[in-house]
Amino acid sequence: MLFFVALAAVEIIFHAKTFAIARPAQNLDPPFYVGCQNPVLNGADRANATFVMLARNRDIGGALSSIRSVQDQFNHNFHYPWVFLNDEPWTENFVTQVSDLIAEYDANAIPVFEVIPENMWGYPDWIDRDKARSSMDNMKAQDVPYAGKESYHHMCRFNSGFFFDHHALLPYKWYWRVEPSISFTCAITYDPFVEMERHDKRYGYTVALWEVGKSVPSLFRKIADWKASRSISTTTLWTAMMQPSYLPWPLRSLAAWLPYHDSSGDSWNLCHFWSNFEIADMDLFRSSEYRDLFHYLDQDGGFYYERWGDAPVHSLAAALLLRPDQVHHFAEFGYTHSPFQYCPWTPTPDELQHGGLVPSKADRKGGHKNAKYLGCNCKCDSKAEVIRPTCFNRLRQTVM
Ligand SMILES: *[C@@H]1O[C@H](CO)[C@@H](O)[C@H](O)[C@H]1NC(C)=O
């Protein structure tokens, strides 16, 4: 008996060890620049890139404040174009106010205002609407954020599978997603698109945090099954998004039926990139692999029967389809989207060695001895809560 218990314990330890991340010998994803630059303009060497904002007419106030922040902190030097998408026709008020604001910075800019076609926004015909409605009511009763709102589900599906095919975005390769009511709290004095391209990066983020588990009970299982069926090899970033089961071997696979577990009974740790800010290469989403993944997820119906967000879909896809070093953390971009913010700090050498990307909360409160801003002229938000370092530290181990 004792022998079997010992054997099981040894097996569990070995199993858990297969989830350890081998950290690279050097930092594979340092910031492109630290501190303020005399804007690095690259002359004619601009990227094939645009800003994209999805908004409703009533978001006008938040849209204006986001645009102002982006223009002030970055785009008054770089002059990238803006594309605005709406599922309904734009009001003249929205178009005029936004155009006037952009013209204050750049008289030659021609912002584009487009409507999303019906085939990209709304229920596909295989969705059982009664079932969708009752799932939404259920999720709402369980306080899953926004899950009761049909349009929120349409939006998550659009951002997961369609935005990059919208005709207003087809002329571009790179996008920077901006949401209403966000702000950048540091100046950005170099061109992130050009640097992404130069450094072979495909997907960039500022915030990594935990997903609300109740919004995605079966998403991870579906994606893990897709990964297995397409024989996609496991990257360290994928592993970093998982946690091992500590059940003994014969029981482990029974756990496969729990939310966000894969068929072996190990689970997603719910860490993902917050997609309301993204700078990425649309060719990632336009690839046949990503289209196949999205189509598979879309057929399943979880965008409606659950509340799958585009953030976990993009994040898990990036972990599957990219090398970890093709995913870039904009460690020097201060960013606020209420109620959370990311504020750039430099970890101490000791923290770095232990996988600490950002100092712990306690350290920060007391004023971290060696913490310095990575960013340029940062004025972090005094009200929004600073994102905890746990997810960052886990995911960043793959590259530093
Ligand atoms: C920009 O990228 C898009 C999508 O890859 C491509 O169709 C277009 O030709 C590119 N434009 C330029 C000027 O390179």
The ligand as an SDF file (V2000), in Angstrom:
LIG
                    3D

 14 14  0  0  0  0  0  0  0  0999 V2000
   -0.5930   46.7360  -46.4280 C   0  0  0  0  0  0  0  0  0  0  0  0
   -0.9930   45.4510  -45.9780 O   0  0  0  0  0  0  0  0  0  0  0  0
   -2.1010   44.9270  -46.6640 C   0  0  0  0  0  0  0  0  0  0  0  0
   -2.4860   43.6260  -45.9480 C   0  0  0  0  0  0  0  0  0  0  0  0
   -1.3820   42.7690  -45.8150 O   0  0  0  0  0  0  0  0  0  0  0  0
   -1.7890   44.7460  -48.1260 C   0  0  0  0  0  0  0  0  0  0  0  0
   -2.9100   44.2530  -48.8000 O   0  0  0  0  0  0  0  0  0  0  0  0
   -1.3720   46.0910  -48.7000 C   0  0  0  0  0  0  0  0  0  0  0  0
   -0.9920   45.9380  -50.0510 O   0  0  0  0  0  0  0  0  0  0  0  0
   -0.2290   46.6880  -47.9060 C   0  0  0  0  0  0  0  0  0  0  0  0
    0.0060   48.0370  -48.3680 N   0  0  0  0  0  0  0  0  0  0  0  0
    1.2210   48.4880  -48.6190 C   0  0  0  0  0  0  0  0  0  0  0  0
    1.3120   49.9130  -49.0510 C   0  0  0  0  0  0  0  0  0  0  0  0
    2.2210   47.7950  -48.5310 O   0  0  0  0  0  0  0  0  0  0  0  0
  1  2  1  0
  1 10  1  0
  2  3  1  0
  3  4  1  0
  3  6  1  0
  4  5  1  0
  6  7  1  0
  6  8  1  0
  8  9  1  0
  8 10  1  0
 10 11  1  0
 11 12  1  0
 12 13  1  0
 12 14  2  0
M  END
$$$$
